[in-house]
């Protein structure tokens, strides 16, 4: 027998421990496992196929908006003017110059139904000076449509403001004319009453024609008490 002891493993050297340096490559004990079953990388969670995909952050609808339904101005989706630039003007605020005249069609964007309703609102007021009760129709149309259509609200308010001015002016002419009748000149003042009525009828016809064209109209010498 040889005096040299036999080396273990038949003369082969023992394997060295794995190198944990960055250059060890595949010998690193904590190498990243390949993706299995389509799972995402670190930091992401797999989606449940039964739940479907969730919409992205940027695809969410604005707060308070109904799903799949656009918001309409003045709370009414049937009126074309509810989607126009006029719907963005707060109620009672001063309307811009673009709201009046032939160039105001795009500002109001009123459909034919709104134009016809606004026309009848003015004509009903004009009929007041013939039949005496036409203003009731104007008032009813304004109450029904004031929160549905900015176009109808504008024309209804203009007509009612003119009605108020006409009542005040007519009462004043009648009172002063009646008092001055004692001295003989009251009859001349009372002649202003038919002139006032003719003026109101003509103004309402002009405003009604503008409404039928889809335009806004500012009645002269009339304060905006009703807006």
C-alpha positions as CSV (number, residue, x, y, z in Angstrom):
1,X,0.0,0.0,0.0
2,X,1.1,3.5,-0.7
3,X,1.9,5.7,2.2
4,X,0.0,8.6,0.6
5,X,-3.6,8.6,1.6
6,X,-6.1,8.5,-1.2
7,X,-7.7,11.8,-1.9
8,X,-11.4,11.8,-1.8
9,X,-13.6,11.5,-4.9
10,X,-11.1,9.5,-6.7
11,X,-8.5,12.2,-6.9
12,X,-10.9,14.9,-8.1
13,X,-11.0,18.2,-6.4
14,X,-14.1,19.3,-4.5
15,X,-16.4,21.8,-6.3
16,X,-15.9,25.3,-5.3
17,X,-18.8,27.2,-3.7
18,X,-20.9,29.3,-6.1
19,X,-19.6,32.7,-6.9
20,X,-22.0,35.4,-5.7
21,X,-20.4,38.1,-7.6
22,X,-22.3,40.0,-10.3
23,X,-20.3,38.2,-12.9
24,X,-21.6,34.8,-11.8
25,X,-24.4,34.9,-14.3
26,X,-26.7,31.8,-14.0
27,X,-25.0,30.7,-10.7
28,X,-26.7,33.4,-8.7
29,X,-29.0,31.7,-6.2
30,X,-31.7,34.3,-6.5
31,X,-31.9,34.6,-10.3
32,X,-35.2,36.0,-11.6
33,X,-37.6,33.3,-12.6
34,X,-39.1,33.5,-16.1
35,X,-42.7,34.6,-16.4
36,X,-45.2,31.9,-16.0
37,X,-48.8,31.8,-17.2
38,X,-48.6,35.4,-18.5
39,X,-47.9,37.0,-15.1
40,X,-46.6,40.6,-15.2
41,X,-43.3,41.8,-13.9
42,X,-42.5,43.0,-10.5
43,X,-44.9,45.5,-9.0
44,X,-47.9,44.5,-11.2
45,X,-50.8,42.3,-10.3
46,X,-52.4,39.8,-12.6
47,X,-55.9,40.6,-13.7
48,X,-58.7,38.3,-13.0
49,X,-60.1,37.2,-16.3
50,X,-63.6,36.9,-14.9
51,X,-63.7,40.5,-13.9
52,X,-62.6,42.1,-17.2
53,X,-60.2,44.9,-17.6
54,X,-60.7,48.1,-15.7
55,X,-60.7,51.5,-17.6
56,X,-57.5,53.6,-17.4
57,X,-57.2,56.7,-15.2
58,X,-57.6,59.0,-18.2
59,X,-60.8,57.3,-19.5
60,X,-63.0,58.0,-16.5
61,X,-65.9,60.3,-17.1
62,X,-66.2,63.6,-15.2
63,X,-67.7,63.5,-11.7
64,X,-71.4,63.6,-11.6
65,X,-71.9,62.9,-15.3
66,X,-74.3,60.0,-16.2
67,X,-72.7,57.1,-17.9
68,X,-72.8,57.4,-21.7
69,X,-75.1,60.5,-21.6
70,X,-73.7,64.1,-22.1
71,X,-74.8,66.8,-19.8
72,X,-77.2,69.3,-21.4
73,X,-77.3,73.0,-20.5
74,X,-80.4,74.2,-18.5
75,X,-81.1,70.6,-17.6
76,X,-82.9,69.8,-20.9
77,X,-81.5,67.7,-23.6
78,X,-84.3,68.2,-26.2
79,X,-83.6,71.9,-27.0
80,X,-80.8,72.7,-29.4
81,X,-80.0,75.9,-27.7
82,X,-79.3,74.0,-24.4
83,X,-76.1,72.8,-26.1
84,X,-75.1,76.2,-27.5
85,X,-72.8,79.0,-26.2
86,X,-75.8,80.7,-24.7
87,X,-76.2,77.8,-22.2
88,X,-72.8,78.7,-20.8
89,X,-73.9,82.2,-19.7
90,X,-75.2,82.2,-16.1
91,X,-78.9,83.1,-15.7
92,X,-79.2,86.8,-15.0
93,X,-75.7,87.7,-16.4
94,X,-75.3,90.3,-19.2
95,X,-75.4,88.7,-22.6
96,X,-72.6,89.6,-25.0
97,X,-73.1,91.5,-28.2
98,X,-72.9,88.3,-30.1
99,X,-76.3,87.3,-28.7
100,X,-78.2,89.9,-30.8
101,X,-78.7,90.6,-34.5
102,X,-78.2,88.5,-37.6
103,X,-74.9,87.2,-36.5
104,X,-76.3,85.5,-33.4
105,X,-77.6,82.3,-35.0
106,X,-74.5,80.4,-33.9
107,X,-74.7,81.8,-30.4
108,X,-78.2,80.5,-29.8
109,X,-78.3,77.5,-32.2
110,X,-82.1,77.3,-31.8
111,X,-84.1,74.7,-33.7
112,X,-87.3,75.3,-35.6
113,X,-89.5,74.2,-32.6
114,X,-87.8,76.8,-30.3
115,X,-88.1,79.5,-33.0
116,X,-91.8,78.9,-33.5
117,X,-92.5,78.9,-29.7
118,X,-90.6,82.1,-29.2
119,X,-92.5,83.6,-32.2
120,X,-95.9,82.8,-30.5
121,X,-94.7,84.2,-27.3
122,X,-94.2,87.6,-28.9
123,X,-97.4,87.4,-31.0
124,X,-99.5,86.5,-27.9
125,X,-98.2,89.6,-26.2
126,X,-99.0,91.7,-29.3
127,X,-102.5,90.3,-29.2
128,X,-103.0,91.6,-25.7
129,X,-103.7,95.1,-27.1
130,X,-106.5,93.6,-29.3
131,X,-108.1,90.9,-27.2
132,X,-106.7,91.8,-23.8
133,X,-105.6,88.4,-22.5
134,X,-102.8,87.4,-24.8
135,X,-100.2,88.1,-22.2
136,X,-101.3,85.1,-20.2
137,X,-100.0,82.8,-23.1
138,X,-96.6,84.7,-23.0
139,X,-96.4,84.2,-19.2
140,X,-97.2,80.5,-19.4
141,X,-94.7,79.8,-22.2
142,X,-92.0,81.6,-20.2
143,X,-92.8,79.6,-17.0
144,X,-92.7,76.3,-18.9
145,X,-89.6,76.9,-21.0
146,X,-87.4,79.2,-18.9
147,X,-85.4,76.3,-17.5
148,X,-85.5,74.2,-20.7
149,X,-84.1,76.5,-23.4
150,X,-81.9,79.7,-23.1
151,X,-83.4,80.9,-26.4
152,X,-87.0,80.7,-25.1
153,X,-86.0,82.2,-21.8
154,X,-84.4,85.2,-23.5
155,X,-87.4,85.9,-25.8
156,X,-89.9,85.2,-23.1
157,X,-88.1,87.6,-20.7
158,X,-87.9,90.3,-23.3
159,X,-91.6,90.1,-24.0
160,X,-92.6,90.1,-20.3
161,X,-90.3,93.1,-19.6
162,X,-92.0,95.0,-22.4
163,X,-95.4,94.0,-20.9
164,X,-94.4,95.5,-17.5
165,X,-93.3,98.7,-19.1
166,X,-96.5,98.9,-21.1
167,X,-98.6,98.4,-18.0
168,X,-96.7,101.1,-16.1
169,X,-96.8,103.5,-19.0
170,X,-100.5,102.9,-19.7
171,X,-101.4,103.4,-16.1
172,X,-99.4,106.6,-15.9
173,X,-101.0,108.0,-19.1
174,X,-104.5,107.1,-17.9
175,X,-104.0,108.6,-14.4
176,X,-102.4,111.9,-15.6
177,X,-104.9,112.2,-18.5
178,X,-107.8,111.6,-16.2
179,X,-106.7,114.3,-13.8
180,X,-106.0,116.9,-16.5
181,X,-109.3,116.3,-18.1
182,X,-110.7,118.7,-15.6
183,X,-108.7,121.6,-17.2
184,X,-109.5,120.4,-20.7
185,X,-106.1,119.1,-21.9
186,X,-106.5,115.5,-20.5
187,X,-108.0,114.3,-23.7
188,X,-104.8,115.1,-25.6
189,X,-102.8,113.0,-23.1
190,X,-105.2,110.1,-23.3
191,X,-104.6,110.0,-27.1
192,X,-101.2,108.6,-26.2
193,X,-102.8,105.3,-25.2
194,X,-103.5,104.1,-28.7
195,X,-100.1,105.3,-29.8
196,X,-98.5,103.2,-27.0
197,X,-100.5,100.2,-28.0
198,X,-99.4,100.5,-31.7
199,X,-95.8,100.9,-30.6
200,X,-96.0,97.7,-28.4
201,X,-97.6,95.7,-31.3
202,X,-95.0,96.8,-33.8
203,X,-92.1,96.0,-31.4
204,X,-93.4,92.6,-30.6
205,X,-93.9,91.8,-34.3
206,X,-90.2,92.8,-35.0
207,X,-89.0,90.7,-32.0
208,X,-91.1,87.8,-33.2
209,X,-89.7,87.9,-36.6
210,X,-86.2,87.9,-35.1
211,X,-87.1,84.9,-33.0
212,X,-88.5,83.0,-36.0
213,X,-85.1,83.5,-37.7
214,X,-83.3,82.1,-34.6
215,X,-81.8,85.5,-33.6
216,X,-81.7,87.3,-30.3
217,X,-83.4,90.6,-29.9
218,X,-82.9,93.4,-27.4
219,X,-86.1,95.4,-27.1
220,X,-85.2,99.1,-26.9
221,X,-85.9,101.2,-23.8
222,X,-86.8,98.1,-21.8
223,X,-85.0,97.2,-18.5
224,X,-84.1,93.6,-17.9
225,X,-86.2,93.1,-14.7
226,X,-87.0,89.5,-15.7
227,X,-84.0,87.6,-16.8
